[in-house]
Amino acid sequence: MRAICRQFDSVGRPRITQLINKTNQFNLTARRYTESEVIEFENAISGLTVHVRLIDRFGDNGLNSRCDL
């Protein structure tokens, strides 16, 4: 399995926003964020935003995101 880690960016932003709003598994506040708020997270100097894509020999497992402010 290969993990590709990157900071939030404009290419992944729509999917990142969708993933943040899709599940409460890691979002204990149940707060939903707009794409413009995700842009604010990207530009904040007090936090870390990372998205990860997992790939193995069977295929691409897709994108996962993490935002810690």
C-alpha positions as CSV (number, residue, x, y, z in Angstrom):
1,M,0.0,0.0,0.0
2,R,1.3,3.5,-0.9
3,A,0.1,6.7,0.8
4,I,0.3,10.0,-0.9
5,C,0.0,12.8,1.7
6,R,-0.5,16.5,0.7
7,Q,-1.8,19.7,2.1
8,F,-5.4,20.7,1.2
9,D,-5.4,22.2,-2.3
10,S,-7.8,23.6,-4.9
11,V,-7.8,20.3,-6.9
12,G,-8.9,18.2,-3.9
13,R,-11.0,20.8,-2.2
14,P,-14.5,19.8,-3.5
15,R,-13.9,16.1,-2.4
16,I,-12.3,17.2,0.9
17,T,-15.4,19.3,1.7
18,Q,-17.6,16.4,0.8
19,L,-15.7,14.0,3.0
20,I,-15.7,16.4,6.0
21,N,-19.5,16.7,5.7
22,K,-20.2,13.1,5.0
23,T,-19.3,11.4,8.2
24,N,-19.3,12.0,12.0
25,Q,-16.7,9.4,12.6
26,F,-13.9,11.9,13.1
27,N,-16.1,15.0,13.4
28,L,-17.4,14.8,17.0
29,T,-18.9,18.3,16.8
30,A,-21.2,17.3,13.9
31,R,-20.5,20.8,12.5
32,R,-20.6,21.1,8.7
33,Y,-18.3,23.3,6.7
34,T,-18.7,25.1,3.4
35,E,-16.0,25.1,0.7
36,S,-15.2,28.7,1.6
37,E,-14.5,27.7,5.2
38,V,-12.3,24.9,4.0
39,I,-10.3,27.5,2.1
40,E,-9.9,29.4,5.4
41,F,-8.5,26.3,7.0
42,E,-6.0,26.0,4.1
43,N,-4.8,29.5,4.7
44,A,-4.8,29.4,8.6
45,I,-1.3,29.5,10.1
46,S,-2.5,28.0,13.3
47,G,-3.5,24.6,11.9
48,L,-2.6,21.7,9.7
49,T,-4.6,20.3,6.8
50,V,-3.7,17.1,5.1
51,H,-5.4,14.8,2.6
52,V,-4.2,11.3,1.9
53,R,-4.7,9.1,-1.1
54,L,-4.2,5.3,-0.6
55,I,-3.2,3.2,-3.5
56,D,-2.3,-0.5,-3.6
57,R,-1.9,-3.2,-6.3
58,F,-5.6,-3.7,-6.5
59,G,-6.4,0.0,-7.2
60,D,-6.9,3.4,-5.8
61,N,-8.7,3.5,-2.4
62,G,-9.4,7.2,-2.8
63,L,-9.0,10.4,-0.7
64,N,-9.2,10.9,3.0
65,S,-8.8,14.2,4.8
66,R,-7.8,15.6,8.1
67,C,-7.9,19.1,9.5
68,D,-6.5,20.1,12.9
69,L,-6.9,23.7,14.1
